């Protein structure tokens, strides 16, 4: 199994921009024929403990649907934490 580990540089509190960056990493992993890619803890929110409660999300957050779609369409496991 080929696994990719991504080290991101998230933008503090900018989930939309961070989602786009994650998609870029996933595309790169796909070009490398990876079967899985994993991101660091809180990489979508920017590792900001003071913002954590305000930015908390759950599995029903439709902003995360794109990751399930990419996973389903490309047969890749995507591990990420909001």
TORBA-644796 format. One line per field, with one value per residue (C-alpha): x, y, z; residue in one letter; residue number from 0. Coordinates in nm, 3 decimals. Layout:
N
xx <- c(X ...);
yy <- c(Y ...);
zz <- c(Z ...);
code <- c(a ...);
pos <- c(NUM ...);
END
This chain:
82
xx <- c(0.000 0.133 0.055 0.112 0.152 0.087 0.247 0.034 0.074 -0.286 -0.424 -0.551 -0.930 -0.974 -1.136 -1.226 -0.869 -0.739 -0.985 -0.852 -0.495 -0.589 -0.745 -0.414 -0.227 -0.480 -0.436 -0.060 -0.109 -0.329 -0.061 0.176 -0.074 -0.126 -0.398 -0.422 -0.333 -0.336 -0.332 -0.223 -0.463 -0.669 -0.516 -0.849 -0.890 -0.528 -0.422 -0.575 -0.680 -0.853 -1.070 -1.133 -1.468 -1.598 -1.482 -1.589 -1.770 -1.912 -1.954 -2.264 -2.071 -2.132 -1.797 -1.641 -1.850 -1.588 -1.342 -1.588 -1.655 -1.284 -1.235 -1.522 -1.428 -1.059 -1.056 -0.829 -0.851 -0.841 -0.770 -0.826 -0.935 -1.123);
yy <- c(0.000 0.343 0.601 0.977 1.196 1.565 1.850 2.155 2.521 2.616 2.966 3.048 3.020 3.001 2.662 2.730 2.810 2.516 2.281 2.398 2.335 1.987 1.911 2.002 1.760 1.488 1.547 1.511 1.189 1.056 1.128 0.923 0.635 0.662 0.454 0.677 1.029 1.161 1.521 1.665 1.730 2.050 2.123 2.252 2.515 2.615 2.470 2.755 2.644 2.979 2.929 2.557 2.586 2.848 2.647 2.303 2.096 1.746 1.474 1.650 1.961 1.977 2.152 1.811 1.632 1.702 1.477 1.186 1.246 1.249 0.936 0.752 0.862 0.778 0.488 0.669 0.686 1.044 1.099 1.448 1.617 1.943);
zz <- c(0.000 -0.092 0.180 0.164 0.468 0.402 0.593 0.536 0.619 0.693 0.698 1.047 1.055 0.676 0.627 0.261 0.162 0.362 0.190 -0.147 -0.033 0.088 -0.250 -0.413 -0.187 -0.268 -0.640 -0.597 -0.401 -0.681 -0.942 -0.725 -0.719 -0.345 -0.186 0.120 0.232 0.586 0.708 1.044 1.327 1.285 0.946 0.813 1.083 1.124 1.459 1.654 2.004 2.067 1.758 1.809 1.985 1.739 1.436 1.557 1.298 1.260 1.000 0.860 0.756 0.380 0.326 0.389 0.124 -0.141 0.040 0.037 -0.333 -0.416 -0.207 -0.375 -0.728 -0.694 -0.450 -0.204 0.174 0.304 0.671 0.803 1.121 1.150);
code <- c(x x x x x x x x x x x x x x x x x x x x x x x x x x x x x x x x x x x x x x x x x x x x x x x x x x x x x x x x x x x x x x x x x x x x x x x x x x x x x x x x x x);
pos <- c(0 1 2 3 4 5 6 7 8 9 10 11 12 13 14 15 16 17 18 19 20 21 22 23 24 25 26 27 28 29 30 31 32 33 34 35 36 37 38 39 40 41 42 43 44 45 46 47 48 49 50 51 52 53 54 55 56 57 58 59 60 61 62 63 64 65 66 67 68 69 70 71 72 73 74 75 76 77 78 79 80 81);
END
